[in-house]
Amino acid sequence: MCISKPALTREEMIILLKKRKLKFNSESKSIEILKRLNYQKLMAYKFKFLNSSNDFIDGTTFEDIYDLYKFDRELKFLILELVESIELALRTQIAYELGHKYGIHCQFNKNHFNNSFFHETFLKKLEYKLEPTNNERPLMVKHHQNKYNDHLPIYKFIELSTLGQLSKFFKNLLKEDKEIIVENYYKSLYHKVNAKHITSWLLTITEVRNTCAHHEKLFDNILEISPIKHRTWRDISKKTPQGKELFNIYAIFLVFKYLIQDKDLFNETIDNLQILFNRYSNVINPSKDLKFPIDWITTLKI
């Protein structure tokens, strides 16, 4: 195995890229960009512009790579707003349905869940946020513990979980409770959606959310957690020689379409996505690069 390459000055980075036939509209502006954006982070976007010899395609500029980075960054902003809407709605619905069916402290009763081990693990992961000696516990918890002498009710407790924990919490609900939530909040949009769909899609958007929040490249990312396909979805994945199904970014927007309940927000996001594609048309083609169908706007809009 070889050792890591030595650290380069920004000027040396530019010399190296020039040797690989990358053009620069302004070296001084490129250096300013490299002062605020890690070279390794930016070069993760170079692969679209490389030829078979691993040199840059003739005419490719540093600005092209930076534009692709900016496109991906703005795409993640759009997606995070959708994730937030779905997450807040799910918290609300779980707290409402379980609280009215089992009582406001139902989250502590293992009998309301499929797997007692997963239930116990969920509670343990949130214990530190409830510990009175923890000065960093949320203000909501401090207020409750100062004013009330009981445990946090479900409608407060649910707010302590991350999206990943929330997704697993939903997955561990009893079958009939998952079906109640799906029936009351999701089937009104798409009648052929079931609890297995929702469980799968929540895990998928958790992966997508983490990719966005941790500033990883998204636009050509292949999902590790494959969503269950709805029967109406076509041409949203490809199979490897080993038979594994790989899903593209278009599949993510289909998942959002079927999970989100704020129709206006989603349709506005699709309008903004079209604007984003137009703004960065010099580096991204939704059909060629992202496998979006020609009629993607009408297909996605609710």
Salt bridges, closest charged atoms under 4 A:
GLU27 OE2 - LYS18 NZ 2.22
GLU32 OE2 - LYS35 NZ 3.08
ASP67 OD1 - LYS70 NZ 3.47
ASP72 OD2 - LYS76 NZ 3.69
GLU74 OE1 - ARG279 NH1 2.39
GLU87 OE2 - ARG91 NH2 2.35
GLU120 OE2 - LYS124 NZ 3.27
ASP150 OD2 - HIS105 NE2 3.28
ASP150 OD1 - HIS144 NE2 3.00
ASP177 OD1 - LYS101 NZ 2.65
GLU183 OE1 - LYS187 NZ 3.76
ASP220 OD2 - LYS217 NZ 3.32
GLU224 OE1 - LYS244 NZ 3.99
GLU245 OE2 - LYS229 NZ 2.92
ASP271 OD1 - LYS301 NZ 2.65
ASP289 OD2 - LYS48 NZ 3.65
